[in-house]
Amino acid sequence: MKKYLFYLFAIFLFTSCEKNNTDVLQDSGSFPVPAYPQPDDADAVLVAVRSSSASPAQLPSIPGMSDSGDDLIIDVGMGVAVFKDNAKADKVTLNGTDLKFENGVHVWMPDFSNFTDLSSLTGIDLGGSIVWDVKNPDINETLSSLPGTPKITSAKIITRSEGYSLTNNFASSSQKVLYAIYASADKYLLKEMDAGSTNCTFTAAELEELGTTKNGIIQANAYTITNKTLGGKKVYFVRQASYSLTSVTIN
């Protein structure tokens, strides 16, 4: 199996854009979820991700009350299951939700054809334990909850010549925090820090290669990876909480 997995989850980004904007991330609606190590001995990799993003809109002011200025946070629960040689399992569920098999991968994706069904947009409920149930190969495993959300607290404007310090809230129960800045689908920076990280610095030299955009994405991903041999199969479990700022200006 390949050393790394790299997924682009096509979920709706609550961002504003100019009509003539041609940024790849904006036009495609791609929401990037960075790479995970995929050891050569893996027979299966099962990934549970809660993706949180801050909408450009803020909560409305209420007369007589102070303005909180809080962002609207959009949470989406997602799941991915990959088996050796991109094989298809008979059935894969994550916390009771079926994952569809597409292009060699079992995955849950938002369905924007039915806006009356909120669960088709917000995804899998990943608020408690993580429960995988797979048939052929048979995998039934219950894991503890996802890591805490590494909410980003730094600015949405990046001036490349000044460098950028990405700051975030402490994410409990994570092994690593993977930071990312995306200018487009093929121009991005990734840096990984140890558990407990609440900041990551990108230098001016590193940022220079990104170019400029008004529709960048800043992301912090807290994750933990465990493995277990089940029925003679080596299974890796990834639990991740991601937080993204969209409509980021990179000057």
C-alpha positions in Angstrom: 0.0 0.0 0.0 1.2 3.6 -0.6 3.1 5.3 2.2 0.6 8.1 2.4 -3.1 8.7 1.9 -4.3 12.1 0.7 -8.0 12.9 0.6 -9.8 15.9 -0.8 -13.3 15.9 0.8 -15.7 17.8 -1.5 -17.8 19.5 1.2 -19.3 22.9 0.8 -17.2 25.8 2.0 -19.2 28.7 3.4 -17.0 31.3 1.7 -17.5 34.4 -0.4 -15.7 34.7 -3.6 -15.3 37.1 -6.5 -17.0 36.1 -9.8 -13.8 36.1 -11.7 -11.9 34.1 -9.0 -10.1 31.1 -10.4 -8.6 29.6 -7.2 -8.7 25.8 -7.4 -9.9 25.3 -3.8 -12.7 27.8 -4.2 -14.0 26.7 -7.6 -14.0 23.0 -6.8 -15.3 23.3 -3.3 -12.5 21.0 -2.2 -11.9 20.7 1.5 -8.4 19.3 2.1 -7.7 16.7 4.7 -3.9 16.1 4.9 -2.0 12.9 4.6 -1.8 10.1 7.1 1.1 7.6 7.4 0.0 4.3 5.9 2.5 1.6 6.9 3.3 -1.2 4.5 1.9 -3.8 6.8 -1.6 -2.2 6.9 -4.4 -4.5 5.7 -6.9 -1.7 6.4 -6.9 1.9 7.4 -10.1 3.3 9.0 -10.4 7.0 9.5 -12.9 9.0 11.5 -12.7 12.8 11.1 -14.8 15.7 12.5 -14.1 18.7 10.3 -15.0 22.1 11.8 -14.8 25.3 9.9 -15.6 28.9 10.8 -18.1 30.6 8.5 -17.2 34.1 7.4 -20.6 35.1 8.8 -20.8 35.8 12.5 -23.6 35.2 15.0 -26.1 38.1 14.8 -26.2 40.8 17.5 -29.1 40.7 19.9 -30.5 44.1 21.0 -29.7 44.8 24.6 -26.9 42.3 24.7 -23.2 42.7 24.1 -21.9 41.6 20.7 -20.1 38.3 21.1 -18.4 38.4 17.7 -18.3 34.6 17.7 -18.0 32.7 14.4 -20.6 30.4 13.1 -18.9 26.9 13.4 -19.8 24.3 10.8 -19.2 20.7 12.0 -19.1 17.7 9.6 -18.5 14.1 10.6 -16.8 12.0 8.0 -15.4 8.5 7.6 -13.0 6.7 5.3 -12.1 3.0 5.0 -9.3 1.8 2.8 -8.5 -1.9 2.4 -5.4 -3.6 0.9 -5.3 -3.4 -2.9 -8.4 -1.1 -2.7 -10.6 -4.0 -2.1 -14.3 -3.6 -1.5 -15.8 -4.8 1.8 -19.3 -6.2 2.0 -20.4 -3.5 4.4 -18.7 -0.7 6.3 -20.4 1.4 9.0 -19.1 4.1 11.2 -21.2 4.9 14.3 -24.2 3.3 12.5 -23.7 5.2 9.2 -23.0 3.3 6.0 -19.9 4.3 4.0 -20.3 4.1 0.2 -17.7 2.4 -2.0 -16.3 4.8 -4.6 -13.1 4.6 -6.6 -11.5 2.0 -4.3 -12.4 3.7 -1.1 -15.4 3.4 1.4 -16.4 6.9 2.3 -19.1 9.1 3.7 -19.7 12.4 1.8 -22.2 15.2 2.3 -25.3 15.0 0.1 -26.3 18.5 -1.1 -29.3 17.2 -3.1 -31.5 17.0 0.1 -31.2 20.2 2.2 -34.3 19.0 4.3 -32.2 16.2 5.8 -29.7 17.9 8.1 -27.8 14.6 8.6 -27.0 14.5 4.9 -25.0 17.7 5.4 -23.6 17.4 8.9 -22.6 13.8 8.5 -21.8 11.1 11.0 -22.3 11.8 14.7 -18.8 11.5 16.1 -19.5 13.1 19.5 -18.8 10.0 21.6 -17.2 6.6 21.1 -16.0 5.6 17.6 -17.6 2.4 16.5 -16.5 0.6 13.3 -18.5 -2.4 12.0 -17.1 -4.0 8.9 -18.2 -7.2 7.1 -15.8 -9.2 5.0 -13.2 -8.6 6.3 -14.8 -8.8 9.7 -13.8 -5.8 11.9 -15.8 -4.7 14.9 -14.0 -2.2 17.1 -15.0 0.5 19.6 -12.5 3.2 20.3 -12.6 6.2 22.6 -13.6 9.6 21.4 -11.9 11.9 18.9 -9.2 14.3 20.1 -10.2 17.8 21.1 -10.7 20.4 18.4 -7.6 22.6 17.8 -9.6 25.8 17.2 -7.4 28.3 15.3 -7.1 31.6 17.1 -4.7 33.4 14.8 -5.5 36.0 12.1 -7.0 35.2 8.7 -4.6 37.5 6.9 -1.1 36.2 6.0 1.6 38.6 4.9 4.2 36.3 3.4 7.1 38.7 3.9 6.4 38.8 7.6 6.0 35.1 8.2 3.0 33.7 10.0 2.4 32.2 13.5 -0.5 29.8 13.5 -2.0 29.5 17.0 -4.7 27.2 18.2 -6.4 25.9 21.3 -5.0 22.9 23.1 -6.4 19.7 21.6 -6.6 16.9 24.2 -5.9 13.3 23.6 -4.0 13.8 20.3 -0.6 12.2 19.4 0.2 14.9 16.8 -1.0 18.1 15.4 -0.7 18.6 11.6 -0.8 22.2 10.4 -1.6 23.3 6.9 -1.8 26.5 4.8 -3.4 26.1 1.4 -3.3 28.7 -1.4 -4.6 26.2 -4.0 -4.9 22.5 -4.5 -1.3 22.3 -5.6 0.3 25.0 -3.5 0.3 24.3 0.2 2.5 23.9 3.3 2.4 21.2 5.9 4.1 21.0 9.3 3.6 18.4 12.0 4.1 19.1 15.7 3.9 16.9 18.8 0.9 16.5 21.0 -0.1 19.5 23.0 1.1 22.0 20.3 -0.7 25.3 20.3 1.4 27.1 17.7 3.4 26.6 14.6 5.5 29.2 12.7 5.8 29.4 9.0 8.7 31.5 7.8 8.7 34.2 5.0 10.8 31.9 2.8 8.4 29.0 3.2 5.3 31.2 2.5 6.8 32.8 -0.6 6.1 29.8 -2.7 2.4 30.0 -2.0 1.7 33.1 -4.1 -1.3 35.3 -3.3 -5.0 34.5 -2.9 -8.1 35.7 -1.2 -9.5 32.2 -0.8 -6.8 30.3 1.1 -7.4 27.8 3.9 -5.6 27.6 7.3 -6.0 24.2 9.0 -5.0 22.5 12.3 -5.5 18.7 12.5 -5.2 16.9 15.8 -5.0 13.2 15.3 -4.2 9.9 17.0 -3.3 6.6 15.2 -3.6 3.1 16.8 -3.4 -0.4 15.3 -4.7 -3.8 16.2 -4.5 -7.3 14.6 -8.1 -8.6 14.1 -8.7 -11.9 12.4 -5.1 -12.0 11.2 -5.5 -8.5 9.6 -3.4 -5.5 10.7 -5.9 -2.6 11.0 -4.9 1.0 11.6 -7.5 3.4 13.2 -7.1 7.1 12.7 -9.2 9.5 14.9 -8.9 13.2 13.9 -10.4 16.5 14.7 -9.8 19.3 12.2 -10.4 23.0 12.3 -10.2 25.3 9.3 -10.4 29.0 8.6 -11.6 29.7 5.0 -11.5 32.8 2.8 -8.0 33.5 4.1 -6.1 36.3 2.4 -2.5 35.6 1.5 -0.6 38.7 0.4 
